[in-house]
Amino acid sequence: MEFLRRIFGAVDRAYLIRAYIIGGVIFALYGSFISYGAKSAPAPIWIVFSISTLLFPFSKLVWDQVMSVMLGRNMFIMNAVFLMFAKLVINVILWACAIIIAPIGILWLWHRTRAG
């Protein structure tokens, strides 16, 4: 339990809420896509979707940290429609790969809270 408290305590609450809302929206969209037909999706798919949604904030954290290191505090001027589309695609990819990417973020948070 202490492990979870340290991991969730190391992340800003607003960041977690926003990421869980985005993950929930993606979960709902994918869920509606796969359950649209006459046949319902098997339970393992719903389990994987749920795990991806729970791990999405940590996957997003890894992406944000990598972008922070690569781009620093530079500002890019670009078309807002393109930017929103790019953010949507990136978030969907992060959600889909959260089971693979999120353990990196969890380990990084654990190490950061352990050292601090």
N, C-alpha and C positions, 0 to 999 in steps of 0.2 A: 504494500500500500504506500509505503514511503517513496518507492520508485515512481509511482504514478503522480504522487503529490509534487515531487521534484520536477518531473517532466512537464506537467501542466502548469506548475507555478512559474516555470521559466519563460513561458510564452504569454504575451499580452492577451488579456481576456477579450478585448475587442477584436483582435486578430483571429483568435479561435472562433468566436461567434460568427464573424464574417466568413471564415473558411468553412465552418460547418453549414452555414446557410447555402453557400455556393455548392458544396458537396451534396447537400440535400436536394437542391434543384436539379443537379446532374443526375442523382439517383432517381428522382421522380421522372425525369425525361426518359432516361434509359428504361426504367420500369414500365412506363407507358408504351414505349416502342416495342418491348418484347412481349407485353401482355395484350397488345392490340389485336392479335389474331384470335382465332377460335380456341387455340390450345394455350394453356397457361405455361409459364416458364418453370423448369424444374427448380427444386429447392436449392441445390448447390449454386445456381446462378444468383439467387437472392442473397445467399450467404456471402458470396464473393463481392457482390455490390455493396452489402452492408459493411464488410470489412474495409473496402475501398473508401467508403464514405467516412468511416471512423478514422482512417489513417490519412485522409486527404490533407488536413492542416499541416501535418508533418512533412508530407511530400511538397506542399506549397512552400513551406519554410525552407527546404533545401533549395528549391528553385530561386526563391527570393534572395537567399544568401549568396548563391552562385552569381546571380545577376548583379548584386551589390558589389561583389569582388570584381567582376568583369567590367562593369560600367561606372562604378564609383558614384559620384554625385553629378554626372553629366546629364544634361537635358536634351532630348531629341524632339524636334518639331516635326510632326507628321499628321496625316489625315486621321481624324477621330474615328471614322468608320473602319478604316484599316486597323487602327489600334484596338478597337473593341472586338473586332473579329479575331485578331491575333490573340488577345487575352482569353477569349472564349475557347479557341482551339488549344491554347496552352493549358488552361484549366481542365479541359476534358482529357487531354493527354496525361496530365498530372494525376487526375482522378483514376484513370484507367490503369496507370502504372504505380499507384500508391502503395500497393503491396510490396513492390520491389524497391521504390525510392524512399518511402517513409522510415524504414529501419535506420537509414543513414542519418536522417534528421533526429530520430529518437536517441541514437547513440551520441550524436553531437550535443544534444541538450543534456543528456546524462553526464557527459564529460564536462560540459561547461558548468553545470551545477555542482558537480563533484569537486572541481578545481576551485570554484568560487566559494 
